[in-house]
Amino acid sequence: MTALGTGFSSANGMPLFQYFDLNGTLIAQTNATSVAADGNSAAGPVPSNIGSVPPGFYLGRVSNAAPGGSYTYLNSGSVIVANGGVTINGAENSKKGDCAQYNLKTGDCIKWDRIYDTGTVSITINGVTSSVSYGQNDTPSTLVTALANAINANTSVNTLVFATAWNTKVLINVKQSGSHYPLSATATSSDTRDFPNGSFSTASSGSAL
C-alpha cells in the first residue's frame, strides 16, 4: 500500500501505518518499507491480519518515527476493507462521424458529427450478472457508482454481498462470514466497428471473493 501526502520522513526510522475501527480500537499496524525522497509518499506492506477483520470502513493513521522509539502523528484518512472488487479502467472514446453541415458555395464540410462509443459493463457474482450501460460523458467513477447500485438492487445477489463504489473500484463485501463466491467482470462495446477495443476495461481482484 502507498500513503500520499507531505512530511513523510525516515530520519528516525520508517513511518508507522495503523488501522483503527470506528470505535477507535487498533486492529492492525505495520511499518513502511520506503519513503519517497521528496517526502510526499510512503509505501509498505498491507498488514497480514487485515484480511481477518470484518469488511467495512476503517481509519488509517500514519505517524513518523521519532527519537527514542516513539512516533509523531502525521496524518489520517479512511480505509475500506473488502473481500474483493473490480476496477474499471479507461475513458469514453469518440471519433469523427458524418458531415453535419456543408458550405453551400464550396461543398466543403464545415461541421462534423461525433460518434460516441456505447456499451455495457458487467460484474458477475456467483453466476448472477449485474450490468450497466455506458455512453457519452461516462467515466470509471460514474460506472462504478452505477454498478454498485445495480448489485445492491439485484435481488438475486444482494442477499449474498454488498457493493461500495470507491474511486474507480467496486468493492464487494460478503455478508456471510466464511462464504466465497466466483467473481468476474467484462466491458463490451456495442459498436465494435468504430471502437473495436471499446472504451473501458475491467480488472477483478481475483476469480472469487
PyMOL commands that place a pseudoatom at each C-alpha (Angstrom):
pseudoatom trace, name=CA, resn=MET, resi=1, chain=A, elem=C, hetatm=0, pos=[0.000, 0.000, 0.000]
pseudoatom trace, name=CA, resn=THR, resi=2, chain=A, elem=C, hetatm=0, pos=[1.089, 3.600, -0.548]
pseudoatom trace, name=CA, resn=ALA, resi=3, chain=A, elem=C, hetatm=0, pos=[0.168, 6.616, 1.568]
pseudoatom trace, name=CA, resn=LEU, resi=4, chain=A, elem=C, hetatm=0, pos=[0.211, 10.002, -0.156]
pseudoatom trace, name=CA, resn=GLY, resi=5, chain=A, elem=C, hetatm=0, pos=[0.667, 13.389, 1.491]
pseudoatom trace, name=CA, resn=THR, resi=6, chain=A, elem=C, hetatm=0, pos=[3.529, 15.530, 2.727]
pseudoatom trace, name=CA, resn=GLY, resi=7, chain=A, elem=C, hetatm=0, pos=[6.056, 15.345, 5.533]
pseudoatom trace, name=CA, resn=PHE, resi=8, chain=A, elem=C, hetatm=0, pos=[6.888, 11.627, 5.453]
pseudoatom trace, name=CA, resn=SER, resi=9, chain=A, elem=C, hetatm=0, pos=[10.334, 11.029, 6.946]
pseudoatom trace, name=CA, resn=SER, resi=10, chain=A, elem=C, hetatm=0, pos=[12.652, 8.100, 7.578]
pseudoatom trace, name=CA, resn=ALA, resi=11, chain=A, elem=C, hetatm=0, pos=[15.213, 10.144, 9.526]
pseudoatom trace, name=CA, resn=ASN, resi=12, chain=A, elem=C, hetatm=0, pos=[14.498, 8.256, 12.762]
pseudoatom trace, name=CA, resn=GLY, resi=13, chain=A, elem=C, hetatm=0, pos=[13.091, 5.063, 11.262]
pseudoatom trace, name=CA, resn=MET, resi=14, chain=A, elem=C, hetatm=0, pos=[10.262, 4.078, 8.992]
pseudoatom trace, name=CA, resn=PRO, resi=15, chain=A, elem=C, hetatm=0, pos=[6.770, 5.606, 9.423]
pseudoatom trace, name=CA, resn=LEU, resi=16, chain=A, elem=C, hetatm=0, pos=[4.080, 3.543, 11.134]
pseudoatom trace, name=CA, resn=PHE, resi=17, chain=A, elem=C, hetatm=0, pos=[0.774, 2.662, 9.434]
pseudoatom trace, name=CA, resn=GLN, resi=18, chain=A, elem=C, hetatm=0, pos=[-2.075, 1.903, 11.861]
pseudoatom trace, name=CA, resn=TYR, resi=19, chain=A, elem=C, hetatm=0, pos=[-5.678, 0.856, 11.262]
pseudoatom trace, name=CA, resn=PHE, resi=20, chain=A, elem=C, hetatm=0, pos=[-8.487, 1.589, 13.743]
pseudoatom trace, name=CA, resn=ASP, resi=21, chain=A, elem=C, hetatm=0, pos=[-12.157, 0.605, 13.697]
pseudoatom trace, name=CA, resn=LEU, resi=22, chain=A, elem=C, hetatm=0, pos=[-14.820, 3.285, 14.115]
pseudoatom trace, name=CA, resn=ASN, resi=23, chain=A, elem=C, hetatm=0, pos=[-14.774, 2.730, 17.884]
pseudoatom trace, name=CA, resn=GLY, resi=24, chain=A, elem=C, hetatm=0, pos=[-11.109, 3.706, 17.981]
pseudoatom trace, name=CA, resn=THR, resi=25, chain=A, elem=C, hetatm=0, pos=[-9.787, 0.179, 18.561]
pseudoatom trace, name=CA, resn=LEU, resi=26, chain=A, elem=C, hetatm=0, pos=[-6.440, -0.624, 16.916]
pseudoatom trace, name=CA, resn=ILE, resi=27, chain=A, elem=C, hetatm=0, pos=[-6.930, -3.631, 14.618]
pseudoatom trace, name=CA, resn=ALA, resi=28, chain=A, elem=C, hetatm=0, pos=[-3.680, -3.797, 12.634]
pseudoatom trace, name=CA, resn=GLN, resi=29, chain=A, elem=C, hetatm=0, pos=[-0.397, -1.994, 12.087]
pseudoatom trace, name=CA, resn=THR, resi=30, chain=A, elem=C, hetatm=0, pos=[2.798, -2.228, 10.065]
pseudoatom trace, name=CA, resn=ASN, resi=31, chain=A, elem=C, hetatm=0, pos=[5.833, -0.104, 9.281]
pseudoatom trace, name=CA, resn=ALA, resi=32, chain=A, elem=C, hetatm=0, pos=[6.532, 1.439, 5.905]
pseudoatom trace, name=CA, resn=THR, resi=33, chain=A, elem=C, hetatm=0, pos=[9.394, -0.045, 3.938]
pseudoatom trace, name=CA, resn=SER, resi=34, chain=A, elem=C, hetatm=0, pos=[10.258, 3.047, 1.886]
pseudoatom trace, name=CA, resn=VAL, resi=35, chain=A, elem=C, hetatm=0, pos=[9.782, 6.818, 1.872]
pseudoatom trace, name=CA, resn=ALA, resi=36, chain=A, elem=C, hetatm=0, pos=[9.934, 8.968, -1.266]
pseudoatom trace, name=CA, resn=ALA, resi=37, chain=A, elem=C, hetatm=0, pos=[12.877, 11.355, -1.446]
pseudoatom trace, name=CA, resn=ASP, resi=38, chain=A, elem=C, hetatm=0, pos=[10.518, 14.361, -1.594]
pseudoatom trace, name=CA, resn=GLY, resi=39, chain=A, elem=C, hetatm=0, pos=[8.623, 13.168, 1.486]
pseudoatom trace, name=CA, resn=ASN, resi=40, chain=A, elem=C, hetatm=0, pos=[5.314, 13.079, -0.377]
pseudoatom trace, name=CA, resn=SER, resi=41, chain=A, elem=C, hetatm=0, pos=[4.634, 9.343, -0.058]
pseudoatom trace, name=CA, resn=ALA, resi=42, chain=A, elem=C, hetatm=0, pos=[5.493, 6.249, 1.948]
pseudoatom trace, name=CA, resn=ALA, resi=43, chain=A, elem=C, hetatm=0, pos=[4.969, 2.636, 0.926]
pseudoatom trace, name=CA, resn=GLY, resi=44, chain=A, elem=C, hetatm=0, pos=[4.683, -0.568, 2.895]
pseudoatom trace, name=CA, resn=PRO, resi=45, chain=A, elem=C, hetatm=0, pos=[3.003, -3.979, 3.033]
pseudoatom trace, name=CA, resn=VAL, resi=46, chain=A, elem=C, hetatm=0, pos=[-0.644, -4.492, 3.885]
pseudoatom trace, name=CA, resn=PRO, resi=47, chain=A, elem=C, hetatm=0, pos=[-0.743, -5.921, 7.451]
pseudoatom trace, name=CA, resn=SER, resi=48, chain=A, elem=C, hetatm=0, pos=[-1.006, -9.708, 7.364]
pseudoatom trace, name=CA, resn=ASN, resi=49, chain=A, elem=C, hetatm=0, pos=[-4.014, -9.750, 9.687]
pseudoatom trace, name=CA, resn=ILE, resi=50, chain=A, elem=C, hetatm=0, pos=[-6.011, -7.052, 7.885]
pseudoatom trace, name=CA, resn=GLY, resi=51, chain=A, elem=C, hetatm=0, pos=[-7.809, -9.752, 5.899]
pseudoatom trace, name=CA, resn=SER, resi=52, chain=A, elem=C, hetatm=0, pos=[-9.211, -11.285, 9.088]
pseudoatom trace, name=CA, resn=VAL, resi=53, chain=A, elem=C, hetatm=0, pos=[-11.108, -8.161, 10.161]
pseudoatom trace, name=CA, resn=PRO, resi=54, chain=A, elem=C, hetatm=0, pos=[-14.741, -7.657, 9.103]
pseudoatom trace, name=CA, resn=PRO, resi=55, chain=A, elem=C, hetatm=0, pos=[-15.156, -5.751, 5.823]
pseudoatom trace, name=CA, resn=GLY, resi=56, chain=A, elem=C, hetatm=0, pos=[-16.098, -2.100, 6.176]
pseudoatom trace, name=CA, resn=PHE, resi=57, chain=A, elem=C, hetatm=0, pos=[-14.737, 1.377, 6.765]
pseudoatom trace, name=CA, resn=TYR, resi=58, chain=A, elem=C, hetatm=0, pos=[-11.719, 1.957, 8.998]
pseudoatom trace, name=CA, resn=LEU, resi=59, chain=A, elem=C, hetatm=0, pos=[-9.439, 4.834, 9.954]
pseudoatom trace, name=CA, resn=GLY, resi=60, chain=A, elem=C, hetatm=0, pos=[-5.891, 4.719, 8.644]
pseudoatom trace, name=CA, resn=ARG, resi=61, chain=A, elem=C, hetatm=0, pos=[-3.307, 6.688, 10.644]
pseudoatom trace, name=CA, resn=VAL, resi=62, chain=A, elem=C, hetatm=0, pos=[0.301, 7.471, 9.677]
pseudoatom trace, name=CA, resn=SER, resi=63, chain=A, elem=C, hetatm=0, pos=[2.989, 8.531, 12.161]
pseudoatom trace, name=CA, resn=ASN, resi=64, chain=A, elem=C, hetatm=0, pos=[6.642, 9.375, 11.633]
pseudoatom trace, name=CA, resn=ALA, resi=65, chain=A, elem=C, hetatm=0, pos=[9.260, 7.689, 13.795]
pseudoatom trace, name=CA, resn=ALA, resi=66, chain=A, elem=C, hetatm=0, pos=[10.676, 9.995, 16.469]
pseudoatom trace, name=CA, resn=PRO, resi=67, chain=A, elem=C, hetatm=0, pos=[13.860, 9.782, 18.572]
pseudoatom trace, name=CA, resn=GLY, resi=68, chain=A, elem=C, hetatm=0, pos=[13.755, 7.270, 21.397]
pseudoatom trace, name=CA, resn=GLY, resi=69, chain=A, elem=C, hetatm=0, pos=[11.490, 4.777, 19.637]
pseudoatom trace, name=CA, resn=SER, resi=70, chain=A, elem=C, hetatm=0, pos=[8.301, 6.853, 19.814]
pseudoatom trace, name=CA, resn=TYR, resi=71, chain=A, elem=C, hetatm=0, pos=[6.128, 8.106, 16.944]
pseudoatom trace, name=CA, resn=THR, resi=72, chain=A, elem=C, hetatm=0, pos=[4.749, 11.510, 15.993]
pseudoatom trace, name=CA, resn=TYR, resi=73, chain=A, elem=C, hetatm=0, pos=[1.281, 11.647, 14.393]
pseudoatom trace, name=CA, resn=LEU, resi=74, chain=A, elem=C, hetatm=0, pos=[1.362, 12.865, 10.794]
pseudoatom trace, name=CA, resn=ASN, resi=75, chain=A, elem=C, hetatm=0, pos=[-1.953, 12.261, 9.035]
pseudoatom trace, name=CA, resn=SER, resi=76, chain=A, elem=C, hetatm=0, pos=[-5.030, 10.044, 8.793]
pseudoatom trace, name=CA, resn=GLY, resi=77, chain=A, elem=C, hetatm=0, pos=[-7.722, 9.033, 6.312]
pseudoatom trace, name=CA, resn=SER, resi=78, chain=A, elem=C, hetatm=0, pos=[-10.436, 6.487, 5.618]
pseudoatom trace, name=CA, resn=VAL, resi=79, chain=A, elem=C, hetatm=0, pos=[-9.580, 2.904, 4.630]
pseudoatom trace, name=CA, resn=ILE, resi=80, chain=A, elem=C, hetatm=0, pos=[-12.003, 0.384, 3.169]
pseudoatom trace, name=CA, resn=VAL, resi=81, chain=A, elem=C, hetatm=0, pos=[-11.532, -3.334, 3.805]
pseudoatom trace, name=CA, resn=ALA, resi=82, chain=A, elem=C, hetatm=0, pos=[-13.381, -5.567, 1.338]
pseudoatom trace, name=CA, resn=ASN, resi=83, chain=A, elem=C, hetatm=0, pos=[-13.492, -9.236, 0.331]
pseudoatom trace, name=CA, resn=GLY, resi=84, chain=A, elem=C, hetatm=0, pos=[-12.774, -8.332, -3.285]
pseudoatom trace, name=CA, resn=GLY, resi=85, chain=A, elem=C, hetatm=0, pos=[-13.613, -5.925, -6.038]
pseudoatom trace, name=CA, resn=VAL, resi=86, chain=A, elem=C, hetatm=0, pos=[-13.456, -4.811, -9.640]
pseudoatom trace, name=CA, resn=THR, resi=87, chain=A, elem=C, hetatm=0, pos=[-11.506, -1.870, -11.062]
pseudoatom trace, name=CA, resn=ILE, resi=88, chain=A, elem=C, hetatm=0, pos=[-12.843, -0.009, -14.102]
pseudoatom trace, name=CA, resn=ASN, resi=89, chain=A, elem=C, hetatm=0, pos=[-10.179, 1.487, -16.375]
pseudoatom trace, name=CA, resn=GLY, resi=90, chain=A, elem=C, hetatm=0, pos=[-10.381, 3.638, -19.481]
pseudoatom trace, name=CA, resn=ALA, resi=91, chain=A, elem=C, hetatm=0, pos=[-12.210, 6.690, -20.814]
pseudoatom trace, name=CA, resn=GLU, resi=92, chain=A, elem=C, hetatm=0, pos=[-15.162, 7.293, -23.117]
pseudoatom trace, name=CA, resn=ASN, resi=93, chain=A, elem=C, hetatm=0, pos=[-13.985, 7.209, -26.752]
pseudoatom trace, name=CA, resn=SER, resi=94, chain=A, elem=C, hetatm=0, pos=[-15.357, 9.196, -29.666]
pseudoatom trace, name=CA, resn=LYS, resi=95, chain=A, elem=C, hetatm=0, pos=[-14.474, 9.774, -33.309]
pseudoatom trace, name=CA, resn=LYS, resi=96, chain=A, elem=C, hetatm=0, pos=[-15.435, 11.991, -36.209]
pseudoatom trace, name=CA, resn=GLY, resi=97, chain=A, elem=C, hetatm=0, pos=[-18.621, 10.857, -37.903]
pseudoatom trace, name=CA, resn=ASP, resi=98, chain=A, elem=C, hetatm=0, pos=[-20.542, 12.024, -40.962]
pseudoatom trace, name=CA, resn=CYS, resi=99, chain=A, elem=C, hetatm=0, pos=[-20.669, 15.593, -42.184]
pseudoatom trace, name=CA, resn=ALA, resi=100, chain=A, elem=C, hetatm=0, pos=[-23.399, 17.572, -40.419]
pseudoatom trace, name=CA, resn=GLN, resi=101, chain=A, elem=C, hetatm=0, pos=[-23.125, 20.823, -42.376]
pseudoatom trace, name=CA, resn=TYR, resi=102, chain=A, elem=C, hetatm=0, pos=[-21.702, 21.788, -45.774]
pseudoatom trace, name=CA, resn=ASN, resi=103, chain=A, elem=C, hetatm=0, pos=[-20.522, 25.087, -47.210]
pseudoatom trace, name=CA, resn=LEU, resi=104, chain=A, elem=C, hetatm=0, pos=[-23.141, 25.654, -49.897]
pseudoatom trace, name=CA, resn=LYS, resi=105, chain=A, elem=C, hetatm=0, pos=[-20.718, 27.567, -52.101]
pseudoatom trace, name=CA, resn=THR, resi=106, chain=A, elem=C, hetatm=0, pos=[-17.732, 25.237, -51.984]
pseudoatom trace, name=CA, resn=GLY, resi=107, chain=A, elem=C, hetatm=0, pos=[-19.355, 21.961, -50.989]
pseudoatom trace, name=CA, resn=ASP, resi=108, chain=A, elem=C, hetatm=0, pos=[-16.774, 21.528, -48.225]
pseudoatom trace, name=CA, resn=CYS, resi=109, chain=A, elem=C, hetatm=0, pos=[-17.820, 20.124, -44.879]
pseudoatom trace, name=CA, resn=ILE, resi=110, chain=A, elem=C, hetatm=0, pos=[-17.734, 22.793, -42.172]
pseudoatom trace, name=CA, resn=LYS, resi=111, chain=A, elem=C, hetatm=0, pos=[-19.216, 20.770, -39.296]
pseudoatom trace, name=CA, resn=TRP, resi=112, chain=A, elem=C, hetatm=0, pos=[-18.836, 17.109, -38.439]
pseudoatom trace, name=CA, resn=ASP, resi=113, chain=A, elem=C, hetatm=0, pos=[-20.918, 14.861, -36.242]
pseudoatom trace, name=CA, resn=ARG, resi=114, chain=A, elem=C, hetatm=0, pos=[-19.162, 12.907, -33.479]
pseudoatom trace, name=CA, resn=ILE, resi=115, chain=A, elem=C, hetatm=0, pos=[-19.765, 9.249, -32.785]
pseudoatom trace, name=CA, resn=TYR, resi=116, chain=A, elem=C, hetatm=0, pos=[-19.556, 8.176, -29.154]
pseudoatom trace, name=CA, resn=ASP, resi=117, chain=A, elem=C, hetatm=0, pos=[-18.874, 4.642, -28.038]
pseudoatom trace, name=CA, resn=THR, resi=118, chain=A, elem=C, hetatm=0, pos=[-21.682, 2.849, -26.225]
pseudoatom trace, name=CA, resn=GLY, resi=119, chain=A, elem=C, hetatm=0, pos=[-21.586, -0.472, -24.464]
pseudoatom trace, name=CA, resn=THR, resi=120, chain=A, elem=C, hetatm=0, pos=[-22.067, -2.479, -21.299]
pseudoatom trace, name=CA, resn=VAL, resi=121, chain=A, elem=C, hetatm=0, pos=[-20.009, -3.136, -18.186]
pseudoatom trace, name=CA, resn=SER, resi=122, chain=A, elem=C, hetatm=0, pos=[-20.964, -6.195, -16.135]
pseudoatom trace, name=CA, resn=ILE, resi=123, chain=A, elem=C, hetatm=0, pos=[-19.980, -7.849, -12.867]
pseudoatom trace, name=CA, resn=THR, resi=124, chain=A, elem=C, hetatm=0, pos=[-20.910, -11.481, -12.259]
pseudoatom trace, name=CA, resn=ILE, resi=125, chain=A, elem=C, hetatm=0, pos=[-21.022, -12.813, -8.701]
pseudoatom trace, name=CA, resn=ASN, resi=126, chain=A, elem=C, hetatm=0, pos=[-21.905, -16.446, -8.032]
pseudoatom trace, name=CA, resn=GLY, resi=127, chain=A, elem=C, hetatm=0, pos=[-23.319, -16.722, -11.558]
pseudoatom trace, name=CA, resn=VAL, resi=128, chain=A, elem=C, hetatm=0, pos=[-25.557, -13.647, -11.225]
pseudoatom trace, name=CA, resn=THR, resi=129, chain=A, elem=C, hetatm=0, pos=[-24.752, -10.751, -13.566]
pseudoatom trace, name=CA, resn=SER, resi=130, chain=A, elem=C, hetatm=0, pos=[-25.383, -7.080, -12.807]
pseudoatom trace, name=CA, resn=SER, resi=131, chain=A, elem=C, hetatm=0, pos=[-24.879, -4.738, -15.773]
pseudoatom trace, name=CA, resn=VAL, resi=132, chain=A, elem=C, hetatm=0, pos=[-24.941, -1.045, -16.637]
pseudoatom trace, name=CA, resn=SER, resi=133, chain=A, elem=C, hetatm=0, pos=[-24.750, 0.716, -19.985]
pseudoatom trace, name=CA, resn=TYR, resi=134, chain=A, elem=C, hetatm=0, pos=[-22.170, 3.367, -20.833]
pseudoatom trace, name=CA, resn=GLY, resi=135, chain=A, elem=C, hetatm=0, pos=[-22.086, 6.204, -23.317]
pseudoatom trace, name=CA, resn=GLN, resi=136, chain=A, elem=C, hetatm=0, pos=[-21.182, 9.859, -23.759]
pseudoatom trace, name=CA, resn=ASN, resi=137, chain=A, elem=C, hetatm=0, pos=[-19.919, 11.551, -20.555]
pseudoatom trace, name=CA, resn=ASP, resi=138, chain=A, elem=C, hetatm=0, pos=[-19.416, 8.296, -18.644]
pseudoatom trace, name=CA, resn=THR, resi=139, chain=A, elem=C, hetatm=0, pos=[-16.211, 7.774, -16.651]
pseudoatom trace, name=CA, resn=PRO, resi=140, chain=A, elem=C, hetatm=0, pos=[-14.886, 4.932, -14.492]
pseudoatom trace, name=CA, resn=SER, resi=141, chain=A, elem=C, hetatm=0, pos=[-16.245, 6.842, -11.489]
pseudoatom trace, name=CA, resn=THR, resi=142, chain=A, elem=C, hetatm=0, pos=[-19.805, 7.066, -12.837]
pseudoatom trace, name=CA, resn=LEU, resi=143, chain=A, elem=C, hetatm=0, pos=[-19.711, 3.419, -13.882]
pseudoatom trace, name=CA, resn=VAL, resi=144, chain=A, elem=C, hetatm=0, pos=[-18.553, 2.038, -10.524]
pseudoatom trace, name=CA, resn=THR, resi=145, chain=A, elem=C, hetatm=0, pos=[-21.302, 4.024, -8.793]
pseudoatom trace, name=CA, resn=ALA, resi=146, chain=A, elem=C, hetatm=0, pos=[-23.908, 2.642, -11.187]
pseudoatom trace, name=CA, resn=LEU, resi=147, chain=A, elem=C, hetatm=0, pos=[-22.545, -0.904, -10.860]
pseudoatom trace, name=CA, resn=ALA, resi=148, chain=A, elem=C, hetatm=0, pos=[-22.534, -0.812, -7.061]
pseudoatom trace, name=CA, resn=ASN, resi=149, chain=A, elem=C, hetatm=0, pos=[-26.137, 0.389, -7.124]
pseudoatom trace, name=CA, resn=ALA, resi=150, chain=A, elem=C, hetatm=0, pos=[-27.057, -2.333, -9.630]
pseudoatom trace, name=CA, resn=ILE, resi=151, chain=A, elem=C, hetatm=0, pos=[-25.534, -5.077, -7.470]
pseudoatom trace, name=CA, resn=ASN, resi=152, chain=A, elem=C, hetatm=0, pos=[-27.243, -3.806, -4.327]
pseudoatom trace, name=CA, resn=ALA, resi=153, chain=A, elem=C, hetatm=0, pos=[-30.580, -3.653, -6.169]
pseudoatom trace, name=CA, resn=ASN, resi=154, chain=A, elem=C, hetatm=0, pos=[-30.241, -7.131, -7.704]
pseudoatom trace, name=CA, resn=THR, resi=155, chain=A, elem=C, hetatm=0, pos=[-32.385, -9.384, -5.506]
pseudoatom trace, name=CA, resn=SER, resi=156, chain=A, elem=C, hetatm=0, pos=[-30.673, -12.485, -6.904]
pseudoatom trace, name=CA, resn=VAL, resi=157, chain=A, elem=C, hetatm=0, pos=[-27.356, -11.496, -5.321]
pseudoatom trace, name=CA, resn=ASN, resi=158, chain=A, elem=C, hetatm=0, pos=[-27.904, -8.706, -2.769]
pseudoatom trace, name=CA, resn=THR, resi=159, chain=A, elem=C, hetatm=0, pos=[-28.631, -11.236, -0.030]
pseudoatom trace, name=CA, resn=LEU, resi=160, chain=A, elem=C, hetatm=0, pos=[-25.085, -12.573, -0.505]
pseudoatom trace, name=CA, resn=VAL, resi=161, chain=A, elem=C, hetatm=0, pos=[-22.992, -9.421, -0.933]
pseudoatom trace, name=CA, resn=PHE, resi=162, chain=A, elem=C, hetatm=0, pos=[-22.944, -5.654, -0.530]
pseudoatom trace, name=CA, resn=ALA, resi=163, chain=A, elem=C, hetatm=0, pos=[-21.147, -3.372, -3.009]
pseudoatom trace, name=CA, resn=THR, resi=164, chain=A, elem=C, hetatm=0, pos=[-19.491, 0.000, -2.411]
pseudoatom trace, name=CA, resn=ALA, resi=165, chain=A, elem=C, hetatm=0, pos=[-18.219, 2.452, -5.040]
pseudoatom trace, name=CA, resn=TRP, resi=166, chain=A, elem=C, hetatm=0, pos=[-14.789, 3.898, -4.256]
pseudoatom trace, name=CA, resn=ASN, resi=167, chain=A, elem=C, hetatm=0, pos=[-12.811, 5.952, -6.776]
pseudoatom trace, name=CA, resn=THR, resi=168, chain=A, elem=C, hetatm=0, pos=[-12.617, 3.638, -9.825]
pseudoatom trace, name=CA, resn=LYS, resi=169, chain=A, elem=C, hetatm=0, pos=[-13.370, 0.436, -7.903]
pseudoatom trace, name=CA, resn=VAL, resi=170, chain=A, elem=C, hetatm=0, pos=[-16.459, -1.523, -6.975]
pseudoatom trace, name=CA, resn=LEU, resi=171, chain=A, elem=C, hetatm=0, pos=[-15.608, -3.018, -3.577]
pseudoatom trace, name=CA, resn=ILE, resi=172, chain=A, elem=C, hetatm=0, pos=[-17.615, -6.125, -2.705]
pseudoatom trace, name=CA, resn=ASN, resi=173, chain=A, elem=C, hetatm=0, pos=[-18.199, -7.460, 0.796]
pseudoatom trace, name=CA, resn=VAL, resi=174, chain=A, elem=C, hetatm=0, pos=[-19.598, -10.911, 1.537]
pseudoatom trace, name=CA, resn=LYS, resi=175, chain=A, elem=C, hetatm=0, pos=[-22.437, -10.750, 4.056]
pseudoatom trace, name=CA, resn=GLN, resi=176, chain=A, elem=C, hetatm=0, pos=[-21.965, -14.254, 5.468]
pseudoatom trace, name=CA, resn=SER, resi=177, chain=A, elem=C, hetatm=0, pos=[-18.540, -14.666, 7.061]
pseudoatom trace, name=CA, resn=GLY, resi=178, chain=A, elem=C, hetatm=0, pos=[-16.600, -17.557, 5.549]
pseudoatom trace, name=CA, resn=SER, resi=179, chain=A, elem=C, hetatm=0, pos=[-18.612, -17.637, 2.313]
pseudoatom trace, name=CA, resn=HIS, resi=180, chain=A, elem=C, hetatm=0, pos=[-16.849, -17.447, -1.045]
pseudoatom trace, name=CA, resn=TYR, resi=181, chain=A, elem=C, hetatm=0, pos=[-18.384, -16.723, -4.450]
pseudoatom trace, name=CA, resn=PRO, resi=182, chain=A, elem=C, hetatm=0, pos=[-16.991, -16.730, -8.014]
pseudoatom trace, name=CA, resn=LEU, resi=183, chain=A, elem=C, hetatm=0, pos=[-16.268, -13.238, -9.360]
pseudoatom trace, name=CA, resn=SER, resi=184, chain=A, elem=C, hetatm=0, pos=[-15.751, -11.966, -12.904]
pseudoatom trace, name=CA, resn=ALA, resi=185, chain=A, elem=C, hetatm=0, pos=[-16.268, -8.759, -14.875]
pseudoatom trace, name=CA, resn=THR, resi=186, chain=A, elem=C, hetatm=0, pos=[-16.452, -7.651, -18.505]
pseudoatom trace, name=CA, resn=ALA, resi=187, chain=A, elem=C, hetatm=0, pos=[-16.700, -4.452, -20.543]
pseudoatom trace, name=CA, resn=THR, resi=188, chain=A, elem=C, hetatm=0, pos=[-18.064, -4.712, -24.084]
pseudoatom trace, name=CA, resn=SER, resi=189, chain=A, elem=C, hetatm=0, pos=[-18.626, -2.089, -26.782]
pseudoatom trace, name=CA, resn=SER, resi=190, chain=A, elem=C, hetatm=0, pos=[-21.879, -2.154, -28.744]
pseudoatom trace, name=CA, resn=ASP, resi=191, chain=A, elem=C, hetatm=0, pos=[-20.084, -0.541, -31.704]
pseudoatom trace, name=CA, resn=THR, resi=192, chain=A, elem=C, hetatm=0, pos=[-17.110, -2.772, -32.419]
pseudoatom trace, name=CA, resn=ARG, resi=193, chain=A, elem=C, hetatm=0, pos=[-16.881, -1.461, -35.997]
pseudoatom trace, name=CA, resn=ASP, resi=194, chain=A, elem=C, hetatm=0, pos=[-15.979, 2.044, -34.833]
pseudoatom trace, name=CA, resn=PHE, resi=195, chain=A, elem=C, hetatm=0, pos=[-14.494, 1.085, -31.460]
pseudoatom trace, name=CA, resn=PRO, resi=196, chain=A, elem=C, hetatm=0, pos=[-13.046, -2.433, -31.747]
pseudoatom trace, name=CA, resn=ASN, resi=197, chain=A, elem=C, hetatm=0, pos=[-11.243, -2.180, -28.404]
pseudoatom trace, name=CA, resn=GLY, resi=198, chain=A, elem=C, hetatm=0, pos=[-14.060, -0.459, -26.536]
pseudoatom trace, name=CA, resn=SER, resi=199, chain=A, elem=C, hetatm=0, pos=[-13.668, 2.459, -24.159]
pseudoatom trace, name=CA, resn=PHE, resi=200, chain=A, elem=C, hetatm=0, pos=[-13.413, 0.649, -20.838]
pseudoatom trace, name=CA, resn=SER, resi=201, chain=A, elem=C, hetatm=0, pos=[-11.817, -2.458, -19.374]
pseudoatom trace, name=CA, resn=THR, resi=202, chain=A, elem=C, hetatm=0, pos=[-12.236, -4.327, -16.103]
pseudoatom trace, name=CA, resn=ALA, resi=203, chain=A, elem=C, hetatm=0, pos=[-9.811, -5.923, -13.662]
pseudoatom trace, name=CA, resn=SER, resi=204, chain=A, elem=C, hetatm=0, pos=[-11.088, -8.245, -10.936]
pseudoatom trace, name=CA, resn=SER, resi=205, chain=A, elem=C, hetatm=0, pos=[-9.254, -8.687, -7.636]
pseudoatom trace, name=CA, resn=GLY, resi=206, chain=A, elem=C, hetatm=0, pos=[-9.377, -12.441, -8.202]
pseudoatom trace, name=CA, resn=SER, resi=207, chain=A, elem=C, hetatm=0, pos=[-11.557, -15.242, -9.503]
pseudoatom trace, name=CA, resn=ALA, resi=208, chain=A, elem=C, hetatm=0, pos=[-13.501, -15.431, -6.244]
pseudoatom trace, name=CA, resn=LEU, resi=209, chain=A, elem=C, hetatm=0, pos=[-14.485, -13.302, -3.268]
for i in range(1, 209): cmd.bond("trace and resi %d" % i, "trace and resi %d" % (i + 1))
show_as sticks, trace
zoom trace
